[in-house]
Amino acid sequence: MHLGLLSHGQLSFDPFKPIILRGLPTEDASTLFAGNVVLNLSKPTKISNVSVTLKSHAVTYWPEGIGARGTRLTAEKPLGEQSVEILAPNIDKKAPVLVLPAGIHRFSFAFVIPNSTVATIEDTFGRVRHVVDAEVQRPGMMVSSWNITKPVMILRTYMSNSLLVNNSLNNLSRTFEKHMVYGDIEVVIEAAAFSSGDLFYIRMIVEPQLKHTRIEHIEVNVTESRKYCVPEMRAWRTDKSVYPLPFAGSVRLAEFGEVDVTTNQLLPIFDKSQNGIELVHDFAHRLAFYAPTCQQNIRHTTYIKEILIKHHIEINVTMSYLDIQGHRQHLSRRGSIGEAESPGTLTPPPAAHLHPRANGNSTPVTWQNVLQRLNKAKAEDLHNRKKDTISLDSSVIVFDCRLKEDYGRLPSYSELGVKPSIVKEKKQDKIKLTKMDTPKNQPRPYLCPCYEHFSYEMDLASQEMFLPATDKLPAMPLLDRIPSIPPPEYSA
């Protein structure tokens, strides 16, 4: 804040609500960002103009040096600027300025934020920052202007506005199917998007077709690839990090939904030191995993070429079994989404369907010999089992740690049931932070200090909407003061 030495005015902003963009940057949509400039005067003051500017810029850091001589350590790029004049100069010569009486004066402003705006990025080697600058000009040659600058956060979530426009929404689920000789496997990623510190859910169904089929191990990892570049200076940097997703809990799936918690029963398949679990019937569970937190330095997915951060998730499922001939060997195969694979290419067909001399042995293949081999396999050491590792690799979107489950869906009008009378009572008490409702015996997302501070700012900014009206600043309708008008409730 820059004020004169003998200044008798104080300039500030009312609390801002962080800007929440919805959907991909390519979608044709916009969000309204509104706020108030507060001018506190101790005596009547002449004002000639009040203006507000929203500025955005990106900067990348290069400790090794870039440029022709390698002496530049940073590279900045402006991303956009918007300005609005609240009190424009008066063309009337009789009243070239406006005299404001002593007291508190609020000047409202608003900006239309396109969906293509780059979200806030806070990284070691690259940042995107948005600031709001207010300037109050006073007439006179020796009188300086009043300025104040405040950062504003812009975040992006995956719930798209297209759901309201054309009743369509990009499907974020991913389905992976495999039909193997030992069984049919289906892995469903419920949503290929999560917030850091949130929970990541996978539905897994295995229908075994052979005896002694076992799930040996399940491993889930998120790979983050980072690329920083300044094309005009021929500067590039790439980096990569791998974050394992620990097992959080599970529930059994039934025909009519989830029935019971199975976390303790499934712990052996997430521990490499244990032998997995034997499948005596169908395996159908909803698995929950802890996503990496902001304290592990995972970044959110970005869409700017100068600071490009992408994420991929890899799910490795290791199965083991004894084939009908008792053969044991190790196989490792990789699959992708939608890839079809013939079971006959993995193992030889059952012995009962082979020619009597097809196995290269003089002993003919009969059902009696097959049963003897199966009984022999049961008595042998089962550690030398036949194994098959299936890997699923899919792109995934990671959001800022402040965007937890509350921003994974569209709000409704009932969630805005805050009345001015209630707000006045809350102003005297400590603001209550938003808490998530989680069923009992279920894993909970990690609520980092960033999220707690974000909830505090959202609650504080919501209360400022109900400031008392004055003669010069009449009260606006509630829905007109909300940056993004939510849809009505959906009823069945």
RODO-2510 file (C-alpha; in nm, 4 decimals, decimal comma):
residues 492
     n   res          X          Y          Z
     1     m     0,0000     0,0000     0,0000
     2     h     0,1349     0,3374    -0,1029
     3     l    -0,0015     0,6326     0,0933
     4     g     0,1218     0,9881     0,1247
     5     l     0,3191     1,1076     0,4268
     6     l     0,0307     1,3216     0,5534
     7     s    -0,2396     1,0976     0,4107
     8     h    -0,5805     1,1030     0,5735
     9     g    -0,7255     0,8125     0,3749
    10     q    -0,6958     0,4366     0,3889
    11     l    -0,7497     0,2129     0,0857
    12     s    -0,8303    -0,1580     0,1011
    13     f    -1,0331    -0,4387    -0,0581
    14     d    -1,3186    -0,6405     0,0811
    15     p    -1,2342    -1,0142     0,0996
    16     f    -1,2241    -1,1818    -0,2411
    17     k    -1,3772    -1,5126    -0,3330
    18     p    -1,1318    -1,7276    -0,5267
    19     i    -1,2352    -1,7611    -0,8900
    20     i    -1,3475    -2,1138    -0,9807
    21     l    -1,3266    -2,2010    -1,3515
    22     r    -1,5139    -2,5110    -1,4675
    23     g    -1,4167    -2,7500    -1,7433
    24     l    -1,1329    -2,7399    -1,9930
    25     p    -0,9896    -2,4081    -2,1180
    26     t    -1,1245    -2,4864    -2,4654
    27     e    -1,4861    -2,4613    -2,3520
    28     d    -1,6711    -2,1436    -2,4413
    29     a    -1,7683    -2,0156    -2,0967
    30     s    -1,6926    -1,7344    -1,8537
    31     t    -1,7132    -1,6505    -1,4845
    32     l    -1,7932    -1,3203    -1,3163
    33     f    -1,5430    -1,1902    -1,0628
    34     a    -1,6753    -0,9082    -0,8455
    35     g    -1,5457    -0,7160    -0,5452
    36     n    -1,5383    -0,3871    -0,3584
    37     v    -1,2744    -0,1187    -0,3159
    38     v    -1,3002     0,0338     0,0323
    39     l    -1,1890     0,3932     0,0905
    40     n    -1,1846     0,5133     0,4504
    41     l    -1,1550     0,8940     0,4782
    42     s    -1,0931     1,0881     0,7966
    43     k    -1,2124     1,4176     0,6427
    44     p    -1,3784     1,5363     0,3198
    45     t    -1,1492     1,4658     0,0229
    46     k    -1,1510     1,5529    -0,3467
    47     i    -1,1354     1,2481    -0,5751
    48     s    -1,0891     1,2688    -0,9521
    49     n    -1,0871     0,9012    -1,0517
    50     v    -1,1069     0,5468    -0,9122
    51     s    -0,9909     0,2597    -1,1342
    52     v    -0,9339    -0,1137    -1,0856
    53     t    -0,7062    -0,3349    -1,3000
    54     l    -0,6789    -0,7126    -1,3121
    55     k    -0,3339    -0,8264    -1,4283
    56     s    -0,2050    -1,1754    -1,5061
    57     h     0,1504    -1,2832    -1,5833
    58     a     0,3610    -1,5988    -1,5938
    59     v     0,7251    -1,6326    -1,4889
    60     t     0,9686    -1,9220    -1,5188
    61     y     1,2925    -1,9540    -1,3224
    62     w     1,6231    -2,0715    -1,4717
    63     p     1,9016    -2,0947    -1,2103
    64     e     2,1420    -2,2251    -1,4757
    65     g     2,0917    -1,9102    -1,6830
    66     i     1,9340    -1,8594    -2,0260
    67     g     1,9655    -1,6135    -2,3097
    68     a     2,2479    -1,5379    -2,5529
    69     r     2,4986    -1,4902    -2,2702
    70     g     2,3287    -1,7163    -2,0177
    71     t     2,2839    -1,4319    -1,7694
    72     r     1,9027    -1,4235    -1,7410
    73     l     1,7606    -1,6133    -1,4480
    74     t     1,3904    -1,5509    -1,5122
    75     a     1,1569    -1,5167    -1,8091
    76     e     0,8284    -1,3292    -1,7722
    77     k     0,5263    -1,3313    -2,0004
    78     p     0,2109    -1,1154    -1,9630
    79     l    -0,1090    -1,3181    -1,9899
    80     g    -0,3696    -1,0441    -1,9964
    81     e    -0,4954    -0,7238    -1,8401
    82     q    -0,8420    -0,5780    -1,7797
    83     s    -0,9265    -0,2341    -1,6446
    84     v    -1,2452    -0,0661    -1,5322
    85     e    -1,2970     0,2959    -1,4265
    86     i    -1,5375     0,3319    -1,1401
    87     l    -1,5305     0,7139    -1,1197
    88     a    -1,4319     0,8466    -1,4618
    89     p    -1,3184     1,2097    -1,5002
    90     n    -1,6160     1,4417    -1,5082
    91     i    -1,6452     1,6377    -1,8330
    92     d    -1,8528     1,9011    -1,6586
    93     k    -1,6193     2,1935    -1,5978
    94     k    -1,8245     2,3085    -1,3006
    95     a    -1,7611     1,9815    -1,1179
    96     p    -1,4283     1,8357    -1,2409
    97     v    -1,3862     1,6333    -0,9212
    98     l    -1,5997     1,4577    -0,6680
    99     v    -1,5867     1,5558    -0,3015
   100     l    -1,6375     1,2568    -0,0754
   101     p    -1,7341     1,3151     0,2877
   102     a    -1,5502     1,1555     0,5768
   103     g    -1,6361     0,7930     0,6390
   104     i    -1,6201     0,4556     0,4618
   105     h    -1,6923     0,4439     0,0885
   106     r    -1,7245     0,1249    -0,1131
   107     f    -1,6874     0,1113    -0,4911
   108     s    -1,8020    -0,2088    -0,6623
   109     f    -1,6259    -0,3533    -0,9652
   110     a    -1,6625    -0,6665    -1,1768
   111     f    -1,4599    -0,8504    -1,4406
   112     v    -1,5648    -1,1234    -1,6835
   113     i    -1,3100    -1,4048    -1,6611
   114     p    -1,3038    -1,6255    -1,9733
   115     n    -1,2657    -1,9983    -1,9260
   116     s    -0,9408    -1,9867    -2,1242
   117     t    -0,7709    -1,7989    -1,8397
   118     v    -0,4682    -1,9760    -1,6952
   119     a    -0,5219    -2,0924    -1,3391
   120     t    -0,2879    -1,9930    -1,0600
   121     i     0,0369    -2,1944    -1,0606
   122     e     0,2739    -2,2050    -0,7633
   123     d     0,5754    -2,4141    -0,8593
   124     t     0,9463    -2,4015    -0,7942
   125     f     1,0452    -2,3307    -1,1549
   126     g     0,7288    -2,1626    -1,2819
   127     r     0,4441    -1,9502    -1,1494
   128     v     0,1287    -1,7833    -1,2781
   129     r    -0,0013    -1,4960    -1,0667
   130     h    -0,3131    -1,2796    -1,0848
   131     v    -0,3373    -0,9484    -0,8987
   132     v    -0,6002    -0,6772    -0,8634
   133     d    -0,4681    -0,3209    -0,8483
   134     a    -0,6829    -0,0264    -0,7349
   135     e    -0,5861     0,3380    -0,7813
   136     v    -0,7549     0,6467    -0,6355
   137     q    -0,6473     0,9658    -0,8097
   138     r    -0,6667     1,3043    -0,6422
   139     p    -0,6437     1,6420    -0,8173
   140     g    -0,3396     1,8570    -0,7664
   141     m     0,0221     1,8717    -0,8790
   142     m     0,1838     1,7799    -0,5476
   143     v    -0,0731     1,5212    -0,4432
   144     s     0,0059     1,1551    -0,5002
   145     s    -0,2440     0,8875    -0,5828
   146     w    -0,3439     0,6025    -0,3545
   147     n    -0,2701     0,2480    -0,4736
   148     i    -0,3242    -0,0987    -0,3373
   149     t    -0,2538    -0,4407    -0,4873
   150     k    -0,3971    -0,7743    -0,3789
   151     p    -0,3495    -1,1210    -0,5299
   152     v    -0,6516    -1,3209    -0,6392
   153     m    -0,6509    -1,6971    -0,6807
   154     i    -0,7947    -1,8649    -0,9904
   155     l    -0,8609    -2,2388    -0,9673
   156     r    -1,0033    -2,4884    -1,2153
   157     t    -1,2286    -2,7847    -1,1458
   158     y    -1,3607    -3,0520    -1,3803
   159     m    -1,7381    -3,0004    -1,3417
   160     s    -1,8170    -2,8380    -1,6753
   161     n    -2,0706    -2,5674    -1,7532
   162     s    -2,1712    -2,7707    -2,0580
   163     l    -2,3882    -2,9754    -1,8248
   164     l    -2,6142    -2,6717    -1,7914
   165     v    -2,6037    -2,5685    -2,1572
   166     n    -2,6549    -2,8889    -2,3536
   167     n    -2,6987    -3,1541    -2,0824
   168     s    -2,3671    -3,3157    -2,1723
   169     l    -2,0554    -3,3800    -1,9707
   170     n    -1,7263    -3,5445    -2,0553
   171     n    -1,7147    -3,8930    -1,9130
   172     l    -1,4282    -3,9060    -1,6662
   173     s    -1,4570    -4,2777    -1,5948
   174     r    -1,2168    -4,5282    -1,7499
   175     t    -1,2985    -4,8963    -1,8032
   176     f    -1,0386    -5,1683    -1,8488
   177     e    -1,1456    -5,5225    -1,9398
   178     k    -0,9432    -5,8403    -1,9831
   179     h    -1,0664    -6,1913    -2,0667
   180     m    -0,7969    -6,4328    -1,9596
   181     v    -0,7845    -6,8137    -1,9286
   182     y    -0,7919    -6,7902    -1,5503
   183     g    -1,0790    -6,5406    -1,5345
   184     d    -1,2399    -6,2189    -1,6489
   185     i    -1,1059    -5,8927    -1,5036
   186     e    -1,2774    -5,5551    -1,5104
   187     v    -1,1193    -5,2425    -1,3595
   188     v    -1,3193    -4,9196    -1,3573
   189     i    -1,1676    -4,5856    -1,2628
   190     e    -1,4685    -4,3941    -1,1340
   191     a    -1,3237    -4,0532    -1,2193
   192     a    -0,9861    -3,9961    -1,3836
   193     a    -0,9563    -3,6737    -1,1864
   194     f    -0,8861    -3,5972    -0,8212
   195     s    -0,7656    -3,3226    -0,5945
   196     s    -0,4349    -3,3636    -0,4149
   197     g    -0,5090    -3,5086    -0,0739
   198     d    -0,8455    -3,6437    -0,1883
   199     l    -0,9525    -4,0071    -0,2301
   200     f    -0,9159    -4,1983    -0,5566
   201     y    -1,1692    -4,4764    -0,6226
   202     i    -1,1375    -4,7890    -0,8360
   203     r    -1,3945    -5,0647    -0,8861
   204     m    -1,2433    -5,4053    -0,9514
   205     i    -1,4329    -5,7216    -1,0460
   206     v    -1,2634    -6,0590    -1,1037
   207     e    -1,4554    -6,3719    -1,2047
   208     p    -1,2129    -6,6674    -1,1724
   209     q    -1,2426    -6,9520    -1,4234
   210     l    -0,9725    -7,1804    -1,2817
   211     k    -0,9067    -7,3171    -0,9377
   212     h    -0,6270    -7,1760    -0,7242
   213     t    -0,6562    -6,8355    -0,8906
   214     r    -0,5060    -6,5752    -0,6646
   215     i    -0,4595    -6,1973    -0,6599
   216     e    -0,0964    -6,1555    -0,5663
   217     h    -0,0520    -5,7792    -0,5621
   218     i    -0,2166    -5,4507    -0,6669
   219     e    -0,0137    -5,1337    -0,7054
   220     v    -0,1320    -4,7856    -0,8070
   221     n     0,1079    -4,5017    -0,8968
   222     v     0,0685    -4,1508    -1,0361
   223     t     0,3419    -4,0190    -1,2625
   224     e     0,3838    -3,6431    -1,2947
   225     s     0,5744    -3,5079    -1,5961
   226     r     0,6795    -3,1421    -1,5997
   227     k     0,8022    -2,9339    -1,8896
   228     y     0,9182    -2,5716    -1,8752
   229     c     1,0118    -2,3817    -2,1867
   230     v     1,0913    -2,0381    -2,3270
   231     p     1,0846    -2,0979    -2,7051
   232     e     1,2202    -1,7577    -2,8021
   233     m     1,5315    -1,8232    -2,5909
   234     r     1,5590    -2,1928    -2,6792
   235     a     1,5322    -2,2946    -2,3158
   236     w     1,3716    -2,6234    -2,2095
   237     r     1,3620    -2,8273    -1,8917
   238     t     1,1851    -3,1599    -1,8266
   239     d     1,1365    -3,3491    -1,5045
   240     k     0,9289    -3,6372    -1,3703
   241     s     0,8104    -3,7672    -1,0329
   242     v     0,6297    -4,0861    -0,9307
   243     y     0,3828    -4,0848    -0,6401
   244     p     0,2497    -4,4146    -0,5008
   245     l    -0,1134    -4,4213    -0,3882
   246     p    -0,1469    -4,6047    -0,0537
   247     f    -0,4485    -4,8280     0,0018
   248     a    -0,7132    -4,6495     0,2120
   249     g    -1,0062    -4,8900     0,2352
   250     s    -1,2572    -5,1008     0,0487
   251     v    -1,6188    -5,2134     0,0455
   252     r    -1,7771    -5,5145    -0,1169
   253     l    -1,9946    -5,4539    -0,4209
   254     a    -2,3298    -5,6238    -0,4533
   255     e    -2,6153    -5,6134    -0,6989
   256     f    -2,7888    -5,3374    -0,5060
   257     g    -2,4870    -5,1330    -0,4014
   258     e    -2,2165    -5,1517    -0,1369
   259     v    -2,2776    -5,3914     0,1485
   260     d    -1,9879    -5,4151     0,3962
   261     v    -1,6368    -5,2941     0,4653
   262     t    -1,3604    -5,5314     0,3511
   263     t    -1,0472    -5,3276     0,4249
   264     n    -0,8796    -5,5772     0,6577
   265     q    -0,9540    -5,8699     0,4279
   266     l    -0,7799    -5,7043     0,1306
   267     l    -0,4685    -5,5787     0,3083
   268     p    -0,2530    -5,8767     0,1932
   269     i    -0,2811    -5,7842    -0,1760
   270     f    -0,1312    -5,4395    -0,1099
   271     d     0,1668    -5,5721     0,0862
   272     k     0,4473    -5,7284    -0,1213
   273     s     0,5706    -5,9278     0,1783
   274     q     0,2443    -6,1257     0,1935
   275     n     0,1076    -6,3909    -0,0425
   276     g    -0,2074    -6,2194    -0,1622
   277     i    -0,5533    -6,3720    -0,1330
   278     e    -0,7077    -6,6828    -0,2847
   279     l    -1,0208    -6,6379    -0,4960
   280     v    -1,2793    -6,8956    -0,3955
   281     h    -1,5602    -6,6887    -0,5477
   282     d    -1,6074    -6,3658    -0,7402
   283     f    -1,3996    -6,0655    -0,6342
   284     a    -1,6043    -5,7422    -0,6478
   285     h    -1,4823    -5,4474    -0,4407
   286     r    -1,4673    -5,0704    -0,4495
   287     l    -1,1113    -4,9726    -0,3611
   288     a    -1,0140    -4,6346    -0,2182
   289     f    -0,6613    -4,4914    -0,2322
   290     y    -0,5040    -4,1859    -0,0723
   291     a    -0,4017    -3,9354    -0,3387
   292     p    -0,0697    -3,7510    -0,2923
   293     t    -0,0961    -3,4348    -0,0861
   294     c     0,0384    -3,0873    -0,1489
   295     q     0,2980    -3,1542     0,1217
   296     q     0,4420    -3,4193    -0,1113
   297     n     0,4844    -3,1421    -0,3708
   298     i     0,2435    -3,2806    -0,6282
   299     r     0,1311    -3,0067    -0,8687
   300     h    -0,2059    -2,9631    -1,0350
   301     t    -0,2486    -3,0260    -1,4064
   302     t    -0,1786    -2,7195    -1,6213
   303     y    -0,2647    -2,6125    -1,9758
   304     i     0,0014    -2,3522    -2,0594
   305     k     0,2939    -2,4515    -2,2797
   306     e     0,5483    -2,2503    -2,0787
   307     i     0,4593    -2,4473    -1,7641
   308     l     0,3095    -2,7776    -1,8787
   309     i     0,2349    -3,0346    -1,6081
   310     k     0,0635    -3,3630    -1,6957
   311     h    -0,0296    -3,6722    -1,4948
   312     h    -0,0739    -4,0412    -1,5717
   313     i    -0,1986    -4,3175    -1,3470
   314     e    -0,0728    -4,6751    -1,3686
   315     i    -0,2526    -4,9699    -1,2112
   316     n    -0,0611    -5,2981    -1,1893
   317     v    -0,2587    -5,6134    -1,1069
   318     t    -0,0595    -5,9349    -1,0585
   319     m    -0,2541    -6,2620    -1,0805
   320     s    -0,1309    -6,6179    -1,0280
   321     y    -0,2853    -6,9544    -1,1012
   322     l    -0,2177    -7,3178    -1,1924
   323     d    -0,3113    -7,4130    -1,5463
   324     i    -0,4861    -7,7363    -1,6282
   325     q    -0,1568    -7,9078    -1,7179
   326     g     0,0248    -7,8001    -1,4048
   327     h     0,2749    -7,5850    -1,5982
   328     r     0,4363    -7,3037    -1,4044
   329     q     0,6212    -7,0061    -1,5455
   330     h     0,6283    -6,6269    -1,5151
   331     l     0,4609    -6,4037    -1,7694
   332     s     0,4492    -6,0235    -1,7779
   333     r     0,2093    -5,8511    -2,0128
   334     r     0,1026    -5,4900    -2,0517
   335     g    -0,2391    -5,3766    -2,1656
   336     s    -0,4173    -5,0549    -2,2420
   337     i    -0,7753    -4,9362    -2,2301
   338     g    -1,0013    -5,1036    -2,4799
   339     e    -0,7370    -5,3559    -2,5955
   340     a    -0,8786    -5,6977    -2,6816
   341     e    -0,6623    -6,0054    -2,6257
   342     s    -0,7278    -6,3679    -2,7125
   343     p    -0,6902    -6,6072    -2,4177
   344     g    -0,5326    -6,8697    -2,6400
   345     t    -0,2255    -6,6541    -2,6985
   346     l    -0,1281    -6,6546    -2,3304
   347     t    -0,1408    -7,0243    -2,2379
   348     p    -0,1840    -7,3496    -2,4305
   349     p    -0,5407    -7,4753    -2,4579
   350     p    -0,6592    -7,7271    -2,1948
   351     a    -0,5123    -8,0756    -2,2279
   352     a    -0,8514    -8,2326    -2,2858
   353     h    -0,8742    -8,0465    -2,6165
   354     l    -0,5254    -8,1425    -2,7425
   355     h    -0,4369    -8,4220    -2,9794
   356     p    -0,3310    -8,7376    -2,7866
   357     r     0,0323    -8,6871    -2,9012
   358     a     0,0377    -8,3066    -2,9066
   359     n     0,2274    -8,2774    -2,5801
   360     g     0,5289    -8,4642    -2,7196
   361     n     0,4839    -8,7478    -2,4663
   362     s     0,4134    -9,1082    -2,5557
   363     t     0,1466    -9,1229    -2,2852
   364     p    -0,1941    -9,0417    -2,4319
   365     v    -0,3824    -8,7505    -2,2775
   366     t    -0,6950    -8,8683    -2,1001
   367     w    -0,9241    -8,7218    -1,8369
   368     q    -0,7730    -8,9592    -1,5791
   369     n    -0,4245    -8,8219    -1,6468
   370     v    -0,5572    -8,4658    -1,6275
   371     l    -0,7134    -8,5287    -1,2868
   372     q    -0,3912    -8,6887    -1,1621
   373     r    -0,1938    -8,3812    -1,2670
   374     l    -0,4402    -8,1504    -1,0899
   375     n    -0,4158    -8,3519    -0,7700
   376     k    -0,0373    -8,3486    -0,7997
   377     a    -0,0364    -7,9705    -0,8428
   378     k    -0,2318    -7,9257    -0,5208
   379     a     0,0310    -8,1102    -0,3240
   380     e     0,3265    -7,9286    -0,4821
   381     d     0,4755    -7,6000    -0,3729
   382     l     0,2386    -7,3248    -0,4915
   383     h     0,5106    -7,0579    -0,4899
   384     n     0,6086    -7,1590    -0,8440
   385     r     0,2774    -7,0519    -0,9798
   386     k     0,2075    -6,9101    -1,3196
   387     k     0,1852    -6,5316    -1,2926
   388     d     0,0397    -6,2644    -1,5154
   389     t     0,0867    -5,8920    -1,4543
   390     i    -0,1648    -5,6584    -1,6183
   391     s    -0,0894    -5,2869    -1,6325
   392     l    -0,3371    -5,0091    -1,7009
   393     d    -0,1980    -4,6693    -1,7953
   394     s    -0,4348    -4,3752    -1,8388
   395     s    -0,4111    -3,9991    -1,8268
   396     v    -0,5573    -3,8343    -1,5190
   397     i    -0,6328    -3,4756    -1,4162
   398     v    -0,5048    -3,3490    -1,0813
   399     f    -0,6625    -3,0412    -0,9252
   400     d    -0,5461    -2,7972    -0,6637
   401     c    -0,5504    -2,9185    -0,3046
   402     r    -0,8167    -2,6598    -0,2208
   403     l    -1,0697    -2,8229    -0,4544
   404     k    -1,1965    -3,1215    -0,2630
   405     e    -1,5227    -3,3122    -0,3082
   406     d    -1,7390    -3,0029    -0,2605
   407     y    -1,6313    -2,8741    -0,6028
   408     g    -1,6787    -3,2044    -0,7806
   409     r    -2,0461    -3,1277    -0,8324
   410     l    -2,2632    -2,8310    -0,9179
   411     p    -2,4081    -2,6351    -0,6235
   412     s    -2,7774    -2,5831    -0,5699
   413     y    -2,9868    -2,2918    -0,4487
   414     s    -3,0450    -2,4539    -0,1099
   415     e    -2,6710    -2,4297    -0,0372
   416     l    -2,7002    -2,0498    -0,0449
   417     g    -2,9447    -2,0311     0,2446
   418     v    -2,7423    -1,7677     0,4311
   419     k    -2,9463    -1,4724     0,5465
   420     p    -2,8173    -1,1283     0,6553
   421     s    -2,9515    -1,1822     1,0054
   422     i    -2,7508    -1,5004     1,0423
   423     v    -2,4391    -1,3319     0,9089
   424     k    -2,4624    -1,0520     1,1633
   425     e    -2,4714    -1,3099     1,4405
   426     k    -2,1736    -1,4940     1,2973
   427     k    -1,9638    -1,1799     1,2729
   428     q    -1,9421    -1,1713     1,6492
   429     d    -1,8306    -1,5327     1,6699
   430     k    -1,5461    -1,7185     1,5125
   431     i    -1,6100    -1,8212     1,1563
   432     k    -1,6863    -2,1907     1,1229
   433     l    -1,4856    -2,3683     0,8563
   434     t    -1,6458    -2,6010     0,6053
   435     k    -1,6240    -2,9684     0,6982
   436     m    -1,6891    -3,2720     0,4830
   437     d    -1,9464    -3,5347     0,5674
   438     t    -1,7888    -3,8793     0,5525
   439     p    -1,9682    -4,2039     0,6480
   440     k    -1,8411    -4,3945     0,9466
   441     n    -1,5703    -4,6588     0,8944
   442     q    -1,4786    -4,4941     0,5645
   443     p    -1,1481    -4,3249     0,4750
   444     r    -1,1418    -3,9476     0,4830
   445     p    -0,9602    -3,7056     0,2537
   446     y    -0,6643    -3,5174     0,3935
   447     l    -0,7651    -3,1584     0,4690
   448     c    -0,4432    -2,9614     0,4402
   449     p    -0,3903    -2,6103     0,5855
   450     c    -0,4365    -2,4751     0,2319
   451     y    -0,7894    -2,6128     0,2244
   452     e    -0,8671    -2,4791     0,5728
   453     h    -0,7509    -2,1314     0,4698
   454     f    -0,9456    -2,1589     0,1433
   455     s    -1,2655    -2,2449     0,3324
   456     y    -1,2073    -1,9528     0,5665
   457     e    -1,1710    -1,7112     0,2745
   458     m    -1,4836    -1,8464     0,1057
   459     d    -1,6906    -1,8052     0,4228
   460     l    -1,5479    -1,4610     0,4911
   461     a    -1,6147    -1,3385     0,1375
   462     s    -1,9689    -1,4774     0,1488
   463     q    -2,0440    -1,2717     0,4589
   464     e    -1,9301    -0,9505     0,2894
   465     m    -2,2153    -0,9899     0,0411
   466     f    -2,4573    -0,8812     0,3105
   467     l    -2,2996    -0,5464     0,3952
   468     p    -2,5580    -0,2873     0,4978
   469     a    -2,6928    -0,0738     0,2156
   470     t    -2,6299     0,2995     0,2002
   471     d    -2,7807     0,5843     0,0023
   472     k    -2,4962     0,5786    -0,2490
   473     l    -2,4578     0,1988    -0,2534
   474     p    -2,8016     0,0324    -0,2580
   475     a    -2,8280    -0,3345    -0,1808
   476     m    -2,8174    -0,5658    -0,4815
   477     p    -3,0307    -0,8792    -0,5138
   478     l    -2,8611    -1,1834    -0,3656
   479     l    -2,8263    -1,3820    -0,6862
   480     d    -2,6835    -1,0811    -0,8720
   481     r    -2,4019    -1,0570    -0,6204
   482     i    -2,2990    -1,4208    -0,6529
   483     p    -2,0108    -1,4622    -0,9024
   484     s    -2,1543    -1,7823    -1,0525
   485     i    -2,5287    -1,8353    -1,0283
   486     p    -2,5842    -2,2036    -0,9455
   487     p    -2,8542    -2,4215    -1,0979
   488     p    -3,1723    -2,5277    -0,9200
   489     e    -3,1925    -2,8552    -0,7320
   490     y    -3,2413    -3,1671    -0,9370
   491     s    -3,5438    -3,3711    -0,8374
   492     a    -3,6188    -3,7266    -0,9389
***
